[in-house]
Amino acid sequence: MTTICNDPGADAQRNAYNAAFHELGLSWFWDAGHYASALSGNDHRTGLRNYLAQHQPHLLSAHDADFLIEAILSTKERCHAQLSGAGCNPGAFINWSEIQQRQIGV
């Protein structure tokens, strides 16, 4: 699977989200299309809230939306800082779905 890097800043943010999802044990993977549709025209909190309501409503019956959003955003920011601080290109393509499959034994 390849991806076209049209916006390195958006790719870096998307990679950080996917790293956060992976770290939090969420089996989500946002490709460029999912990232754009989830956050299109929204601030990240609103975009995440809408994504949870539309695609992960079962989590909202067990967890407070604000708690989940804060956990995702704070983990995403830390992951982005770690990727950047380690000298990585935070916008480089990382196949998080493949990494997750290996960990869960798929």
N, C-alpha and C positions, 0 to 999 in steps of 0.2 A: 504494500500500500504506500503510495507517495502522496505528498501534499504540495501544493503550490503556495509559496510564501508571498502573498500579496501585501501583507502588512506585518512586518517583523514584530512590532509592538503588540499587535493582537495575537500573533502566534505565541509570543512569550507569555502573555496572560493566559491563553488557552492551555499551554503546557503546564503552567503553574496550577491552574484549576484541576487538570487531570492528575497532577502529582498529589494535590490535596485530596481529591476523591480517592486515589489509591491509598494514601496514608490513613485516611479516615475509614477505610474498609468499605467504601461505597463502590459498587461495581459499575460505575458510570464512566463513560468515555465521551468527551465532546470532540468531534471532528470540527473542521472549520464551519460547516453548515449548522451544526447543533449550537456551537458557540455563538454564531451570529444571530440565530433565531432566539436563543435564550436571553441574550443581552441586548438585542437590537432596540435602539431607541430608549432603553431603560438604564437607570443607574444599576450597579451590580446587585444591590440589595433587592430592588424591585424585580429585576430579572431572575434572581435566584428564587424569590418568593413565588413568582409566576411559574417557574420551572417545577418547583416542588408541588405546587397545587395541580398542575397539569399532568406531570409525568411521574411523580413519586408521592401521591396523596396518602398512601399507607404509612409513610414516615410521619406525616402530620398528625396521625391518630396516636402515635406513641411519643412524639417529641414536639416541643414548642418550636414553631417556625423561626422565631428570632434566635433561639439557641442554635438550631441547625445552620442558619445563615451566618451567624457569628463564627461558629466553628469552621465552616468552609472558608469564609473570607480571611480569617486570621491564619489558618493553615496555608491558604493560597499565597498570602503575602510572605510568609516565612519561606515557603518553597521557592517562590520567585527570587527572594533575596539569596537563598542558598545556591540556586542554580547560577545566578549572576556572580555571587561572591566566589564561587569555586572556579571561575574562569570559563564556565560553560557559555555557549551561545544559547540564551534562554528561549530564542525563537526557533532553534533547530527542531526538526521533527523527531519526536519521541513516540514510539508506538506503545502507549500505556495500556491499550487493550490487550496486546500480546503479553506484556509483563504481568498483567492481572490474571490472564488465563493460566500462565505457568504457576502462579502462586496458588490458585484455587484448584489446580489439577484438571483443568478442562483440556 
